[in-house]
């Protein structure tokens, strides 16, 4: 092979390397944006859990108030089923509130929203390490 052949091979190699760098850069941008979107989805789910908790807590308070009004009138029996409704809505509120707080305190959700490159790197490292 002559020097000109090596020069052509070097030029093709440089062009290939430049093309790969462009594709890798685009792929990295897409991967970090996907990571950000996934973290935003997790944050929205957390907010939904907290809203559900607030709604069911309000229902529990309403049923408790209605039962207290019956108790004040001297009607000790629970014909309308306010006690089971209050207990059930309170339990649902508690469970959804815990789920919301667990999601809200997940630090990696917030890191992924504000610094998706770091979250993406953490995800890659956890895959490599087998976690």
N, CA, C and O atoms as CSV, one atom per row, in Angstrom:
chain,resi,resn,atom,element,x,y,z
A,1,UNK,N,N,0.849,-1.180,0.000
A,1,UNK,CA,C,0.000,0.000,0.000
A,1,UNK,C,C,0.886,1.232,0.000
A,1,UNK,O,O,1.946,1.279,0.624
A,2,UNK,N,N,0.411,2.204,-0.714
A,2,UNK,CA,C,1.172,3.449,-0.806
A,2,UNK,C,C,0.697,4.417,0.259
A,2,UNK,O,O,-0.291,4.186,0.956
A,3,UNK,N,N,1.434,5.506,0.357
A,3,UNK,CA,C,1.066,6.542,1.334
A,3,UNK,C,C,-0.285,7.154,1.014
A,3,UNK,O,O,-1.027,7.520,1.926
A,4,UNK,N,N,-0.617,7.271,-0.262
A,4,UNK,CA,C,-1.907,7.864,-0.623
A,4,UNK,C,C,-3.051,6.935,-0.198
A,4,UNK,O,O,-4.121,7.407,0.187
A,5,UNK,N,N,-2.827,5.605,-0.267
A,5,UNK,CA,C,-3.852,4.668,0.202
A,5,UNK,C,C,-4.080,4.831,1.700
A,5,UNK,O,O,-5.216,4.836,2.173
A,6,UNK,N,N,-2.976,4.965,2.437
A,6,UNK,CA,C,-3.092,5.172,3.880
A,6,UNK,C,C,-3.779,6.498,4.187
A,6,UNK,O,O,-4.544,6.595,5.147
A,7,UNK,N,N,-3.512,7.504,3.388
A,7,UNK,CA,C,-4.161,8.800,3.585
A,7,UNK,C,C,-5.671,8.686,3.372
A,7,UNK,O,O,-6.455,9.273,4.118
A,8,UNK,N,N,-6.078,7.917,2.339
A,8,UNK,CA,C,-7.509,7.722,2.078
A,8,UNK,C,C,-8.157,6.948,3.226
A,8,UNK,O,O,-9.257,7.282,3.665
A,9,UNK,N,N,-7.473,5.922,3.702
A,9,UNK,CA,C,-8.005,5.149,4.833
A,9,UNK,C,C,-8.133,6.035,6.065
A,9,UNK,O,O,-9.121,5.956,6.796
A,10,UNK,N,N,-7.130,6.878,6.291
A,10,UNK,CA,C,-7.167,7.803,7.427
A,10,UNK,C,C,-8.323,8.788,7.281
A,10,UNK,O,O,-8.991,9.093,8.269
A,11,UNK,N,N,-8.571,9.285,6.089
A,11,UNK,CA,C,-9.671,10.218,5.858
A,11,UNK,C,C,-11.020,9.530,6.114
A,11,UNK,O,O,-11.899,10.092,6.767
A,12,UNK,N,N,-11.168,8.299,5.586
A,12,UNK,CA,C,-12.408,7.560,5.818
A,12,UNK,C,C,-12.601,7.260,7.309
A,12,UNK,O,O,-13.713,7.339,7.833
A,13,UNK,N,N,-11.522,6.921,7.965
A,13,UNK,CA,C,-11.587,6.673,9.408
A,13,UNK,C,C,-11.997,7.922,10.176
A,13,UNK,O,O,-12.804,7.853,11.103
A,14,UNK,N,N,-11.433,9.068,9.782
A,14,UNK,CA,C,-11.796,10.329,10.437
A,14,UNK,C,C,-13.266,10.668,10.207
A,14,UNK,O,O,-13.955,11.123,11.120
A,15,UNK,N,N,-13.746,10.442,8.972
A,15,UNK,CA,C,-15.156,10.709,8.661
A,15,UNK,C,C,-16.070,9.782,9.472
A,15,UNK,O,O,-17.100,10.212,9.992
A,16,UNK,N,N,-15.682,8.513,9.572
A,16,UNK,CA,C,-16.463,7.559,10.339
A,16,UNK,C,C,-16.499,7.942,11.816
A,16,UNK,O,O,-17.555,7.892,12.446
A,17,UNK,N,N,-15.361,8.321,12.361
A,17,UNK,CA,C,-15.289,8.732,13.764
A,17,UNK,C,C,-16.144,9.971,14.017
A,17,UNK,O,O,-16.837,10.051,15.031
A,18,UNK,N,N,-16.098,10.930,13.104
A,18,UNK,CA,C,-16.898,12.147,13.236
A,18,UNK,C,C,-18.392,11.802,13.198
A,18,UNK,O,O,-19.175,12.348,13.976
A,19,UNK,N,N,-18.781,10.905,12.302
A,19,UNK,CA,C,-20.193,10.488,12.205
A,19,UNK,C,C,-20.639,9.783,13.476
A,19,UNK,O,O,-21.740,10.027,13.970
A,20,UNK,N,N,-19.783,8.903,14.012
A,20,UNK,CA,C,-20.127,8.200,15.249
A,20,UNK,C,C,-20.270,9.164,16.419
A,20,UNK,O,O,-21.147,8.982,17.263
A,21,UNK,N,N,-19.427,10.179,16.482
A,21,UNK,CA,C,-19.529,11.168,17.558
A,21,UNK,C,C,-20.843,11.926,17.474
A,21,UNK,O,O,-21.462,12.217,18.497
A,22,UNK,N,N,-21.275,12.250,16.247
A,22,UNK,CA,C,-22.553,12.953,16.087
A,22,UNK,C,C,-23.719,12.076,16.530
A,22,UNK,O,O,-24.617,12.536,17.235
A,23,UNK,N,N,-23.700,10.811,16.112
A,23,UNK,CA,C,-24.786,9.897,16.478
A,23,UNK,C,C,-24.793,9.662,17.985
A,23,UNK,O,O,-25.856,9.659,18.606
A,24,UNK,N,N,-23.626,9.468,18.573
A,24,UNK,CA,C,-23.546,9.232,20.014
A,24,UNK,C,C,-24.040,10.453,20.789
A,24,UNK,O,O,-24.731,10.314,21.799
A,25,UNK,N,N,-23.687,11.640,20.319
A,25,UNK,CA,C,-24.148,12.858,20.990
A,25,UNK,C,C,-25.658,12.981,20.947
A,25,UNK,O,O,-26.285,13.340,21.944
A,26,UNK,N,N,-26.243,12.685,19.799
A,26,UNK,CA,C,-27.700,12.734,19.662
A,26,UNK,C,C,-28.351,11.667,20.533
A,26,UNK,O,O,-29.361,11.927,21.187
A,27,UNK,N,N,-27.781,10.484,20.542
A,27,UNK,CA,C,-28.319,9.405,21.378
A,27,UNK,C,C,-28.263,9.740,22.855
A,27,UNK,O,O,-29.191,9.428,23.601
A,28,UNK,N,N,-27.179,10.373,23.283
A,28,UNK,CA,C,-27.052,10.766,24.686
A,28,UNK,C,C,-28.089,11.829,25.048
A,28,UNK,O,O,-28.671,11.786,26.132
A,29,UNK,N,N,-28.318,12.773,24.149
A,29,UNK,CA,C,-29.331,13.796,24.410
A,29,UNK,C,C,-30.714,13.175,24.529
A,29,UNK,O,O,-31.491,13.533,25.415
A,30,UNK,N,N,-31.017,12.245,23.635
A,30,UNK,CA,C,-32.321,11.582,23.673
A,30,UNK,C,C,-32.464,10.769,24.962
A,30,UNK,O,O,-33.514,10.798,25.605
A,31,UNK,N,N,-31.406,10.045,25.338
A,31,UNK,CA,C,-31.460,9.222,26.547
A,31,UNK,C,C,-31.652,10.078,27.795
A,31,UNK,O,O,-32.404,9.694,28.691
A,32,UNK,N,N,-30.987,11.228,27.869
A,32,UNK,CA,C,-31.156,12.076,29.056
A,32,UNK,C,C,-32.548,12.711,29.088
A,32,UNK,O,O,-33.113,12.905,30.165
A,33,UNK,N,N,-33.096,13.032,27.931
A,33,UNK,CA,C,-34.451,13.591,27.915
A,33,UNK,C,C,-35.479,12.532,28.298
A,33,UNK,O,O,-36.464,12.834,28.972
A,34,UNK,N,N,-35.253,11.301,27.873
A,34,UNK,CA,C,-36.142,10.204,28.288
A,34,UNK,C,C,-36.067,10.024,29.797
A,34,UNK,O,O,-37.087,9.805,30.451
A,35,UNK,N,N,-34.869,10.114,30.348
A,35,UNK,CA,C,-34.699,10.017,31.798
A,35,UNK,C,C,-35.461,11.131,32.507
A,35,UNK,O,O,-36.117,10.892,33.521
A,36,UNK,N,N,-35.376,12.342,31.977
A,36,UNK,CA,C,-36.100,13.475,32.571
A,36,UNK,C,C,-37.604,13.244,32.529
A,36,UNK,O,O,-38.300,13.484,33.516
A,37,UNK,N,N,-38.105,12.778,31.390
A,37,UNK,CA,C,-39.545,12.537,31.253
A,37,UNK,C,C,-40.002,11.458,32.231
A,37,UNK,O,O,-41.064,11.587,32.840
A,38,UNK,N,N,-39.217,10.402,32.387
A,38,UNK,CA,C,-39.570,9.347,33.347
A,38,UNK,C,C,-39.624,9.892,34.771
A,38,UNK,O,O,-40.508,9.523,35.543
A,39,UNK,N,N,-38.693,10.758,35.118
A,39,UNK,CA,C,-38.681,11.335,36.469
A,39,UNK,C,C,-39.850,12.299,36.670
A,39,UNK,O,O,-40.419,12.360,37.760
A,40,UNK,N,N,-40.208,13.041,35.644
A,40,UNK,CA,C,-41.384,13.917,35.733
A,40,UNK,C,C,-42.640,13.075,35.915
A,40,UNK,O,O,-43.537,13.440,36.675
A,41,UNK,N,N,-42.700,11.946,35.213
A,41,UNK,CA,C,-43.834,11.031,35.373
A,41,UNK,C,C,-43.926,10.537,36.820
A,41,UNK,O,O,-45.017,10.478,37.388
A,42,UNK,N,N,-42.796,10.187,37.408
A,42,UNK,CA,C,-42.787,9.743,38.808
A,42,UNK,C,C,-43.265,10.858,39.737
A,42,UNK,O,O,-44.005,10.596,40.685
A,43,UNK,N,N,-42.852,12.092,39.475
A,43,UNK,CA,C,-43.274,13.218,40.314
A,43,UNK,C,C,-44.780,13.455,40.184
A,43,UNK,O,O,-45.449,13.746,41.175
A,44,UNK,N,N,-45.313,13.333,38.970
A,44,UNK,CA,C,-46.755,13.519,38.770
A,44,UNK,C,C,-47.537,12.423,39.492
A,44,UNK,O,O,-48.572,12.697,40.099
A,45,UNK,N,N,-47.046,11.186,39.431
A,45,UNK,CA,C,-47.706,10.106,40.161
A,45,UNK,C,C,-47.705,10.373,41.660
A,45,UNK,O,O,-48.687,10.093,42.347
A,46,UNK,N,N,-46.611,10.910,42.160
A,46,UNK,CA,C,-46.523,11.252,43.570
A,46,UNK,C,C,-47.561,12.303,43.937
A,46,UNK,O,O,-48.227,12.196,44.966
A,47,UNK,N,N,-47.695,13.309,43.096
A,47,UNK,CA,C,-48.675,14.366,43.348
A,47,UNK,C,C,-50.091,13.800,43.322
A,47,UNK,O,O,-50.930,14.187,44.135
A,48,UNK,N,N,-50.360,12.883,42.390
A,48,UNK,CA,C,-51.687,12.255,42.327
A,48,UNK,C,C,-51.980,11.481,43.608
A,48,UNK,O,O,-53.092,11.556,44.130
A,49,UNK,N,N,-50.992,10.734,44.127
A,49,UNK,CA,C,-51.184,10.010,45.387
A,49,UNK,C,C,-51.505,10.968,46.527
A,49,UNK,O,O,-52.383,10.697,47.347
A,50,UNK,N,N,-50.792,12.089,46.576
A,50,UNK,CA,C,-51.034,13.054,47.658
A,50,UNK,C,C,-52.403,13.711,47.530
A,50,UNK,O,O,-53.061,13.964,48.539
A,51,UNK,N,N,-52.843,13.992,46.297
A,51,UNK,CA,C,-54.175,14.572,46.082
A,51,UNK,C,C,-55.255,13.566,46.488
A,51,UNK,O,O,-56.237,13.928,47.135
A,52,UNK,N,N,-55.063,12.299,46.101
A,52,UNK,CA,C,-56.024,11.269,46.517
A,52,UNK,C,C,-56.096,11.161,48.040
A,52,UNK,O,O,-57.174,11.002,48.613
A,53,UNK,N,N,-54.958,11.248,48.670
A,53,UNK,CA,C,-54.929,11.197,50.132
A,53,UNK,C,C,-55.729,12.350,50.724
A,53,UNK,O,O,-56.493,12.159,51.670
A,54,UNK,N,N,-55.557,13.530,50.175
A,54,UNK,CA,C,-56.293,14.700,50.679
A,54,UNK,C,C,-57.798,14.545,50.449
A,54,UNK,O,O,-58.600,14.904,51.311
A,55,UNK,N,N,-58.172,14.015,49.298
A,55,UNK,CA,C,-59.602,13.830,49.003
A,55,UNK,C,C,-60.233,12.838,49.978
A,55,UNK,O,O,-61.302,13.095,50.531
A,56,UNK,N,N,-59.565,11.706,50.181
A,56,UNK,CA,C,-60.123,10.705,51.094
A,56,UNK,C,C,-60.084,11.176,52.544
A,56,UNK,O,O,-60.947,10.791,53.333
A,57,UNK,N,N,-59.116,11.990,52.908
A,57,UNK,CA,C,-59.096,12.560,54.254
A,57,UNK,C,C,-60.296,13.493,54.449
A,57,UNK,O,O,-60.930,13.499,55.504
A,58,UNK,N,N,-60.590,14.275,53.419
A,58,UNK,CA,C,-61.761,15.156,53.477
A,58,UNK,C,C,-63.046,14.336,53.608
A,58,UNK,O,O,-63.946,14.711,54.359
A,59,UNK,N,N,-63.134,13.212,52.875
A,59,UNK,CA,C,-64.302,12.327,52.998
A,59,UNK,C,C,-64.410,11.765,54.407
A,59,UNK,O,O,-65.502,11.707,54.973
A,60,UNK,N,N,-63.302,11.356,54.967
A,60,UNK,CA,C,-63.295,10.813,56.330
A,60,UNK,C,C,-63.798,11.860,57.323
A,60,UNK,O,O,-64.594,11.560,58.213
A,61,UNK,N,N,-63.324,13.085,57.156
A,61,UNK,CA,C,-63.751,14.157,58.056
A,61,UNK,C,C,-65.248,14.448,57.883
A,61,UNK,O,O,-65.938,14.728,58.864
A,62,UNK,N,N,-65.753,14.383,56.651
A,62,UNK,CA,C,-67.171,14.604,56.394
A,62,UNK,C,C,-68.014,13.520,57.072
A,62,UNK,O,O,-69.001,13.823,57.743
A,63,UNK,N,N,-67.615,12.246,56.892
A,63,UNK,CA,C,-68.380,11.160,57.499
A,63,UNK,C,C,-68.328,11.227,59.025
A,63,UNK,O,O,-69.313,10.916,59.694
A,64,UNK,N,N,-67.207,11.623,59.564
A,64,UNK,CA,C,-67.079,11.775,61.013
A,64,UNK,C,C,-68.001,12.884,61.515
A,64,UNK,O,O,-68.638,12.752,62.560
A,65,UNK,N,N,-68.062,13.970,60.763
A,65,UNK,CA,C,-68.931,15.090,61.144
A,65,UNK,C,C,-70.397,14.661,61.110
A,65,UNK,O,O,-71.162,14.981,62.020
A,66,UNK,N,N,-70.783,13.941,60.066
A,66,UNK,CA,C,-72.173,13.492,59.954
A,66,UNK,C,C,-72.532,12.540,61.103
A,66,UNK,O,O,-73.630,12.613,61.655
A,67,UNK,N,N,-71.603,11.651,61.456
A,67,UNK,CA,C,-71.865,10.722,62.559
A,67,UNK,C,C,-71.948,11.479,63.883
A,67,UNK,O,O,-72.770,11.149,64.738
A,68,UNK,N,N,-71.096,12.499,64.055
A,68,UNK,CA,C,-71.138,13.303,65.280
A,68,UNK,C,C,-72.474,14.028,65.405
A,68,UNK,O,O,-73.008,14.165,66.506
A,69,UNK,N,N,-73.015,14.494,64.277
A,69,UNK,CA,C,-74.321,15.159,64.303
A,69,UNK,C,C,-75.415,14.181,64.736
A,69,UNK,O,O,-76.324,14.546,65.481
A,70,UNK,N,N,-75.318,12.922,64.259
A,70,UNK,CA,C,-76.296,11.914,64.694
A,70,UNK,C,C,-76.152,11.639,66.183
A,70,UNK,O,O,-77.144,11.480,66.895
A,71,UNK,N,N,-74.907,11.585,66.648
A,71,UNK,CA,C,-74.649,11.309,68.061
A,71,UNK,C,C,-75.186,12.440,68.939
A,71,UNK,O,O,-75.697,12.205,70.034
A,72,UNK,N,N,-75.060,13.684,68.433
A,72,UNK,CA,C,-75.571,14.829,69.196
A,72,UNK,C,C,-77.088,14.797,69.310
A,72,UNK,O,O,-77.647,15.301,70.285
A,73,UNK,N,N,-77.752,14.216,68.336
A,73,UNK,CA,C,-79.211,14.133,68.364
A,73,UNK,C,C,-79.704,12.944,69.192
A,73,UNK,O,O,-80.909,12.735,69.330
A,74,UNK,N,N,-78.783,12.183,69.731
A,74,UNK,CA,C,-79.155,11.043,70.559
A,74,UNK,C,C,-79.364,9.761,69.784
A,74,UNK,O,O,-79.807,8.762,70.351
A,75,UNK,N,N,-79.057,9.767,68.511
A,75,UNK,CA,C,-79.190,8.551,67.695
A,75,UNK,C,C,-77.846,7.836,67.679
A,75,UNK,O,O,-76.985,8.154,66.858
A,76,UNK,N,N,-77.663,6.897,68.557
A,76,UNK,CA,C,-76.389,6.200,68.684
A,76,UNK,C,C,-76.188,5.161,67.583
A,76,UNK,O,O,-75.056,4.782,67.282
A,77,UNK,N,N,-77.286,4.700,66.981
A,77,UNK,CA,C,-77.122,3.682,65.937
A,77,UNK,C,C,-76.683,4.352,64.632
A,77,UNK,O,O,-77.021,5.501,64.350
A,78,UNK,N,N,-75.938,3.609,63.871
A,78,UNK,CA,C,-75.374,4.139,62.629
A,78,UNK,C,C,-76.134,3.550,61.448
A,78,UNK,O,O,-75.650,2.644,60.771
A,79,UNK,N,N,-77.331,4.079,61.212
A,79,UNK,CA,C,-78.172,3.553,60.136
A,79,UNK,C,C,-77.576,3.822,58.760
A,79,UNK,O,O,-77.742,3.014,57.846
A,80,UNK,N,N,-76.900,4.923,58.606
A,80,UNK,CA,C,-76.381,5.311,57.294
A,80,UNK,C,C,-74.981,4.760,57.011
A,80,UNK,O,O,-74.450,4.963,55.919
A,81,UNK,N,N,-74.397,4.088,57.951
A,81,UNK,CA,C,-73.088,3.474,57.740
A,81,UNK,C,C,-71.939,4.464,57.728
A,81,UNK,O,O,-70.960,4.267,57.008
A,82,UNK,N,N,-72.042,5.528,58.518
A,82,UNK,CA,C,-70.982,6.538,58.520
A,82,UNK,C,C,-69.678,6.027,59.121
A,82,UNK,O,O,-68.600,6.418,58.672
A,83,UNK,N,N,-69.756,5.164,60.122
A,83,UNK,CA,C,-68.537,4.668,60.771
A,83,UNK,C,C,-67.693,3.834,59.803
A,83,UNK,O,O,-66.496,4.091,59.676
A,84,UNK,N,N,-68.277,2.841,59.116
A,84,UNK,CA,C,-67.448,2.085,58.162
A,84,UNK,C,C,-66.913,2.966,57.021
A,84,UNK,O,O,-65.786,2.779,56.561
A,85,UNK,N,N,-67.721,3.912,56.578
A,85,UNK,CA,C,-67.257,4.821,55.519
A,85,UNK,C,C,-66.093,5.677,56.008
A,85,UNK,O,O,-65.127,5.907,55.280
A,86,UNK,N,N,-66.196,6.141,57.239
A,86,UNK,CA,C,-65.128,6.965,57.810
A,86,UNK,C,C,-63.845,6.158,57.971
A,86,UNK,O,O,-62.762,6.641,57.641
A,87,UNK,N,N,-63.960,4.939,58.475
A,87,UNK,CA,C,-62.781,4.089,58.682
A,87,UNK,C,C,-62.153,3.728,57.337
A,87,UNK,O,O,-60.932,3.784,57.189
A,88,UNK,N,N,-62.976,3.360,56.361
A,88,UNK,CA,C,-62.460,2.983,55.036
A,88,UNK,C,C,-61.782,4.151,54.347
A,88,UNK,O,O,-60.675,4.006,53.827
A,89,UNK,N,N,-62.431,5.306,54.336
A,89,UNK,CA,C,-61.822,6.460,53.667
A,89,UNK,C,C,-60.565,6.920,54.409
A,89,UNK,O,O,-59.619,7.399,53.785
A,90,UNK,N,N,-60.551,6.779,55.726
A,90,UNK,CA,C,-59.348,7.118,56.486
A,90,UNK,C,C,-58.193,6.184,56.163
A,90,UNK,O,O,-57.049,6.623,56.044
A,91,UNK,N,N,-58.491,4.888,56.021
A,91,UNK,CA,C,-57.445,3.921,55.686
A,91,UNK,C,C,-56.900,4.172,54.284
A,91,UNK,O,O,-55.690,4.111,54.064
A,92,UNK,N,N,-57.791,4.453,53.339
A,92,UNK,CA,C,-57.345,4.753,51.974
A,92,UNK,C,C,-56.504,6.021,51.964
A,92,UNK,O,O,-55.499,6.095,51.258
A,93,UNK,N,N,-56.906,7.010,52.735
A,93,UNK,CA,C,-56.145,8.251,52.830
A,93,UNK,C,C,-54.759,7.996,53.395
A,93,UNK,O,O,-53.775,8.553,52.908
A,94,UNK,N,N,-54.677,7.168,54.406
A,94,UNK,CA,C,-53.389,6.861,55.029
A,94,UNK,C,C,-52.460,6.139,54.053
A,94,UNK,O,O,-51.291,6.503,53.919
A,95,UNK,N,N,-52.976,5.128,53.380
A,95,UNK,CA,C,-52.147,4.350,52.455
A,95,UNK,C,C,-51.683,5.204,51.278
A,95,UNK,O,O,-50.510,5.165,50.908
A,96,UNK,N,N,-52.594,5.974,50.689
A,96,UNK,CA,C,-52.198,6.806,49.549
A,96,UNK,C,C,-51.270,7.936,49.991
A,96,UNK,O,O,-50.399,8.352,49.227
A,97,UNK,N,N,-51.444,8.433,51.208
A,97,UNK,CA,C,-50.536,9.456,51.725
A,97,UNK,C,C,-49.132,8.922,51.927
A,97,UNK,O,O,-48.154,9.604,51.621
A,98,UNK,N,N,-49.026,7.699,52.443
A,98,UNK,CA,C,-47.706,7.086,52.610
A,98,UNK,C,C,-47.050,6.857,51.257
A,98,UNK,O,O,-45.861,7.126,51.088
A,99,UNK,N,N,-47.826,6.357,50.286
A,99,UNK,CA,C,-47.279,6.140,48.944
A,99,UNK,C,C,-46.799,7.458,48.337
A,99,UNK,O,O,-45.745,7.505,47.702
A,100,UNK,N,N,-47.566,8.517,48.531
A,100,UNK,CA,C,-47.169,9.822,48.014
A,100,UNK,C,C,-45.916,10.356,48.684
A,100,UNK,O,O,-45.042,10.908,48.017
A,101,UNK,N,N,-45.821,10.197,49.994
A,101,UNK,CA,C,-44.644,10.691,50.709
A,101,UNK,C,C,-43.392,9.908,50.354
A,101,UNK,O,O,-42.306,10.479,50.264
A,102,UNK,N,N,-43.535,8.602,50.152
A,102,UNK,CA,C,-42.379,7.798,49.739
A,102,UNK,C,C,-41.881,8.268,48.378
A,102,UNK,O,O,-40.677,8.419,48.170
A,103,UNK,N,N,-42.801,8.496,47.461
A,103,UNK,CA,C,-42.400,8.991,46.143
A,103,UNK,C,C,-41.840,10.401,46.201
A,103,UNK,O,O,-40.910,10.740,45.469
A,104,UNK,N,N,-42.406,11.215,47.068
A,104,UNK,CA,C,-41.970,12.612,47.180
A,104,UNK,C,C,-40.564,12.727,47.752
A,104,UNK,O,O,-39.822,13.647,47.409
A,105,UNK,N,N,-40.199,11.790,48.626
A,105,UNK,CA,C,-38.885,11.859,49.256
A,105,UNK,C,C,-37.804,11.112,48.482
A,105,UNK,O,O,-36.656,11.053,48.922
A,106,UNK,N,N,-38.164,10.534,47.318
A,106,UNK,CA,C,-37.161,9.862,46.496
A,106,UNK,C,C,-36.278,10.918,45.835
A,106,UNK,O,O,-36.710,11.627,44.926
A,107,UNK,N,N,-35.055,11.008,46.300
A,107,UNK,CA,C,-34.132,12.048,45.837
A,107,UNK,C,C,-33.816,11.910,44.349
A,107,UNK,O,O,-33.623,12.914,43.663
A,108,UNK,N,N,-33.761,10.677,43.847
A,108,UNK,CA,C,-33.362,10.470,42.451
A,108,UNK,C,C,-34.415,10.948,41.467
A,108,UNK,O,O,-34.100,11.235,40.313
A,109,UNK,N,N,-35.664,11.035,41.910
A,109,UNK,CA,C,-36.696,11.620,41.045
A,109,UNK,C,C,-36.378,13.088,40.786
A,109,UNK,O,O,-36.456,13.559,39.652
A,110,UNK,N,N,-36.023,13.795,41.837
A,110,UNK,CA,C,-35.744,15.224,41.704
A,110,UNK,C,C,-34.412,15.467,40.999
A,110,UNK,O,O,-34.276,16.429,40.242
A,111,UNK,N,N,-33.432,14.604,41.242
A,111,UNK,CA,C,-32.163,14.718,40.515
A,111,UNK,C,C,-32.411,14.521,39.023
A,111,UNK,O,O,-31.855,15.244,38.197
A,112,UNK,N,N,-33.246,13.542,38.679
A,112,UNK,CA,C,-33.551,13.270,37.273
A,112,UNK,C,C,-34.277,14.407,36.582
A,112,UNK,O,O,-34.124,14.602,35.377
A,113,UNK,N,N,-35.062,15.155,37.331
A,113,UNK,CA,C,-35.761,16.294,36.731
A,113,UNK,C,C,-34.795,17.449,36.482
A,113,UNK,O,O,-34.811,18.056,35.412
A,114,UNK,N,N,-33.960,17.748,37.466
A,114,UNK,CA,C,-33.098,18.916,37.376
A,114,UNK,C,C,-31.707,18.632,36.815
A,114,UNK,O,O,-31.037,19.551,36.346
A,115,UNK,N,N,-31.262,17.376,36.855
A,115,UNK,CA,C,-29.958,17.001,36.295
A,115,UNK,C,C,-30.069,15.597,35.699
A,115,UNK,O,O,-29.586,14.633,36.294
A,116,UNK,N,N,-30.705,15.473,34.522
A,116,UNK,CA,C,-30.960,14.142,33.973
A,116,UNK,C,C,-29.690,13.382,33.585
A,116,UNK,O,O,-29.701,12.152,33.537
A,117,UNK,N,N,-28.590,14.101,33.305
A,117,UNK,CA,C,-27.347,13.413,32.964
A,117,UNK,C,C,-26.844,12.594,34.148
A,117,UNK,O,O,-26.375,11.469,33.974
A,118,UNK,N,N,-26.940,13.151,35.339
A,118,UNK,CA,C,-26.488,12.448,36.537
A,118,UNK,C,C,-27.365,11.226,36.812
A,118,UNK,O,O,-26.852,10.158,37.145
A,119,UNK,N,N,-28.665,11.377,36.677
A,119,UNK,CA,C,-29.573,10.252,36.875
A,119,UNK,C,C,-29.335,9.167,35.825
A,119,UNK,O,O,-29.375,7.977,36.137
A,120,UNK,N,N,-29.087,9.579,34.584
A,120,UNK,CA,C,-28.802,8.613,33.523
A,120,UNK,C,C,-27.512,7.851,33.826
A,120,UNK,O,O,-27.439,6.638,33.629
A,121,UNK,N,N,-26.501,8.566,34.304
A,121,UNK,CA,C,-25.242,7.914,34.669
A,121,UNK,C,C,-25.460,6.938,35.825
A,121,UNK,O,O,-24.877,5.854,35.836
A,122,UNK,N,N,-26.295,7.313,36.799
A,122,UNK,CA,C,-26.595,6.417,37.916
A,122,UNK,C,C,-27.304,5.159,37.432
A,122,UNK,O,O,-27.006,4.056,37.892
A,123,UNK,N,N,-28.247,5.326,36.496
A,123,UNK,CA,C,-28.962,4.165,35.953
A,123,UNK,C,C,-27.995,3.225,35.225
A,123,UNK,O,O,-28.094,2.005,35.360
A,124,UNK,N,N,-27.076,3.782,34.466
A,124,UNK,CA,C,-26.104,2.956,33.749
A,124,UNK,C,C,-25.215,2.225,34.747
A,124,UNK,O,O,-24.954,1.033,34.587
A,125,UNK,N,N,-24.752,2.926,35.771
A,125,UNK,CA,C,-23.893,2.288,36.765
A,125,UNK,C,C,-24.634,1.184,37.523
A,125,UNK,O,O,-24.051,0.147,37.838
A,126,UNK,N,N,-25.891,1.404,37.807
A,126,UNK,CA,C,-26.648,0.369,38.523
A,126,UNK,C,C,-26.854,-0.857,37.625
A,126,UNK,O,O,-26.874,-1.985,38.118
A,127,UNK,N,N,-27.008,-0.643,36.314
A,127,UNK,CA,C,-27.109,-1.792,35.396
A,127,UNK,C,C,-25.792,-2.541,35.323
A,127,UNK,O,O,-25.771,-3.772,35.305
A,128,UNK,N,N,-24.695,-1.802,35.281
A,128,UNK,CA,C,-23.374,-2.432,35.208
A,128,UNK,C,C,-23.092,-3.222,36.482
A,128,UNK,O,O,-22.574,-4.338,36.432
A,129,UNK,N,N,-23.438,-2.630,37.622
A,129,UNK,CA,C,-23.155,-3.275,38.908
A,129,UNK,C,C,-24.158,-4.396,39.220
A,129,UNK,O,O,-23.953,-5.171,40.154
A,130,UNK,N,N,-25.227,-4.477,38.444
A,130,UNK,CA,C,-26.193,-5.550,38.633
A,130,UNK,C,C,-27.240,-5.268,39.684
A,130,UNK,O,O,-27.848,-6.203,40.206
A,131,UNK,N,N,-27.472,-4.013,40.009
A,131,UNK,CA,C,-28.491,-3.653,41.021
A,131,UNK,C,C,-29.768,-3.312,40.328
A,131,UNK,O,O,-30.756,-2.981,40.983
